[in-house]
Amino acid sequence: MKIKFRDVSSGIVEARAVIEIMPGIFINEITVLRKDGKIEIELPQKSFKGKDNRMHYLNIMTFESENRETICKIEIKEEYLSWRKDNKKVLIYES
């Protein structure tokens, strides 16, 4: 699994990831969040408003089991932590 990260400096979002699942086929918008000091991975979803005016959410990525989803998130998290060691976050303060 090839993963590329890009920094995002907005609120709890640490970075966004793009995963190449097959040569030339990518999944975008995997979000790396920092909540309560812990790194969490959020997978992409499609949302839409139904005829009943309620919001509905569909997962873009589906897994054969909850265990496989957890393993995938752990792999992404480990890759992110490795990437972060090599690419330190630069904070710029204006005075």
Secondary structure, 3 states (H helix, E strand, C coil): CEEEEEEEEECCEEEEEEEEEECCEEEEEEEEEEECCEEEEECCEEEEECCCCCEEEEECCCCCCHHHHHHHHHHHHHHHHHHHHHCCCCCCCCC
